Amino acid sequence: MRRLSAAFRSHVSRLCGAGLRDPRSRDRGNVAVLVAVVLSGGVLLGAGAIAIDVGQFYAEREQLQSGADAAAMAVAQNCVRNPSACGDQAVAASAYANGNAKDGVSAVTAVCGRANGLPVCPPPVGTRADCMGGPPTAGNYAEVRTATQQADGSTLLPPTFARALPGHEGYQGKRLAACARVAWGPPLNATGLAVTVSTCEWNEMTGGAPTYWRPGTVPPTSAEGVIYLHDPKDGSTCPAGPSGWDAPGGFGWLDETGGDCAATVSASGSYGGNTGVSASKTCKVVLQDLHTTHRPVLIPIYDGIKGNGSNTTYHLSGFSSFVLTGYALPGTSEPSWLTGRTLCSGSEKCLYGYFTTAILPDVGSFGTVNYGTNILKLVG
């Protein structure tokens, strides 16, 4: 066997020796690590405590804001549907605020705004408890303000760890708040049935304020009225609108912008149509469906008319929601599903039904004339 050279043995010895250390040197290193952890532990624990409590605040604020949004929307809907009870909304607001709280409890500190019966809102306090921006300069709106409240009645959100930090032994928690503002008004633009009804006819049937009928509710027979397209016994007219415009009572056909007896129009705009008595093929189908389903449909309201026959131009001012109960038109007719009556005969041509209050999804800007149909918008 060959013997290893002295130089090689010396090299191996140096390599092995480099990996061997006095066990006490390792202990000294471990002690240094432990000291570093102990010294920094207070900072780490404090940062953790703050992170947990701040996260709790964010969750609470989110619940308060969701509750304020839902409550403000509910208050606005109630004001539209029942204006006489608009000011009595504390119970409704609380139900929505509580429903959005994880523990089922939130405080409603204000229900206010600009509408029938609502108190004037308190001035802003310059914190996140205020609604964003200022209120609308005109029109109706409602605000709901919410704040922290615990199931035991406490108004503070208690800390989880922050009280354990040095110097915070007496900290009891924080009260958070949120605000939501909803405005409502008539739509400026909408898609409705390609039929338009005069302002005077709408006023005669509603008295200027249509009633809200909850979907599925059958109104009394007294709610039904008749809108004449042609009535040989009625020679009256309804003057309205800008100078030079005159609107005969009753309804007319608008030019269809689609193939489903629909017209997409804007309030304060002028649109072509005709005063003929016959309905188009598509309108006959749609009228039959409306009579069968009893669903409401938007009808544009006009306040002036120019021309005649197929050269008629209608000046529109807004939208109303109408439930068709029956009709009598050339080649198609249905008795009233509400009363069982046939209200037009012979050369009379008409629609019959009732106007109702309606709330549309947010479809853009507000118009100026309200015929009982509104859109709701979160504005703060």
Helices and strands as residue ranges (DSSP letters): H 6-18, H 23-81, G 83-85, H 90-99, E 107-114, E 140-147, G 162-164, E 177-185, E 189-193, E 195-198, H 199-206, G 221-223, E 225-230, E 237-238, E 247-248, E 251-254, E 262-266, E 270-274, H 281-293, E 297-306, G 309-311, E 312-329, E 332-334, E 349-356, E 358-360, E 373-378
